[in-house]
Amino acid sequence: MPEHADPFSHARAEHGWLNVDCDGENVPLILRLKDVRKTCKDTSTFSSDLPPLIVLHSEAHVRDVRQLPIECDPPDHTDYRALVQPLFDRAKNDPDYMESIRSLVDEMVRTAIGKGELDAVRGFALPMQSRALTRLLRMPESEADVWIGWGVHVFHDRDDGGGEGFLLQSYTGGQFRRAEENPGDDFFSYLNQVEFRGRKLTFEEKQGFANVTFAGGRDTVINTVGSIFAYLGDHPEALDFLREDEARILTACEEFVRYVSPLTAIARKCPHATRLLDEQDVPAGGRVALCWPSANRDESVFDQPHDVKLDRSPNPHIGFGFGPHNCLGAPHARLIIRSLLRSLCDRVERVELIKAVPKVEKESSFTRQVGYESVLVRMIPRAAGD
Amino acid sequence: MPKVTYITPEGERVVVEQAEGTLMSAAVENQVSGIDGDCGGVCSCATCHVHVDEAWTDKVGPAGEGEKGLLELEDGVEENSRLGCQVKLTPELDGLVVRVVGR
């Protein structure tokens, strides 16, 4: 994975922030780990009440609902999040569910070995994430085919960078109506039935929960998994290193999330004029952004931050965010990545990298790699008895 | 291997005989309420925050630099706060008592 360069090191050392032009609005990215953490915790100065601007560029062309719980502040955020947290936390506290994901991932690795050459992004990570998501949301596994058809990200997976308009809202709206007519134990039925502060959720609120579930957790996992395959192809010794100590599955998972940092930035709005880092004035209503990949390469925190150390510990990265809005799907992402690494250790001798095409994000003041468009690999199976 | 007593946020005393690994991993193994250990023990998630009983703070020792960076922004931080994943369980800690902070 040599391509994952850090474009923020100079600005991080010099100022601790970097301005980026977001459709005419100047948004300073906060670059140092400690500053990002502090900003995450200060929800009154740096608010998340900013739909549809939680990412750098407005999503008004692909959604008109407030994503929940991410696009609001405590105490509303706390109460909204509590409605869905148990569902997502099954990935860390429900042994049957955890085993179900491990089996799914293992089955997909076994199938992939037999295929010879395959694209680890669209031929493996995309279907794996989609099928795992059906289990998390208690949906029929056939529904994964619909989600796979959306590509790596439902909002922007076309060659021109665009998406399919309100496709996602249309789909989830249909699912809520389906669940009204035929309720089950799935995610949509649950949101139809659950009470929030003594009342049912409105249709817009339900759509907000569904929207972030599909928009937030797919490309991030897929880009990380694609990067893992590229790394293993570049480092034939890595699987043997992981096999030497079971604990390295855990440390390697965290290190890949730190190193890839699959989400570049999340924005916050300043309700009042604010002086950022004693240097940069942000007007009332202006935005700042938390730059996870920069924080995760902070030289003052991480020893040799630009190297992948599969046994890095401690590793105080914030690849899953930090503070009250930390990633709701983190347990699920960790379960998938740990399961994948374990299956690869059990079944694969080495990964042969044939060709990798990096995925690149371009902004006004930086360009950074976020995983791969494609990673063509061949998995060489371990001999029986290894 | 030491015996460790965890006092959960609900006030329950959970005694783990022959605790192994770290304060975090032994708690997760024994399903101690309030300790999740989401990141697997690399000092990233702060879901294993405990207060070390005053009688044990010297033996357990202070938080390291990376650990302090997380703790300083956590709720409920005290002088005796530690992240359980950074406390290795050694025979010298036999009898240790900690209070789980939880969330």
Interface residues (C-beta under 8 A of the other chain):
Chain A: L33 K34 R37 K38 K41 K92 A247 L250 T251 C253 E254 V301 R312 S313 P314 N315 P316 H317 I318 F320 G323 N326 A330 P331 R334 R338
Chain B: D36 D38 C39 G40 G41 V42 C43 S44 C45 G64 G66 E67 G69 L70 L73 Q86
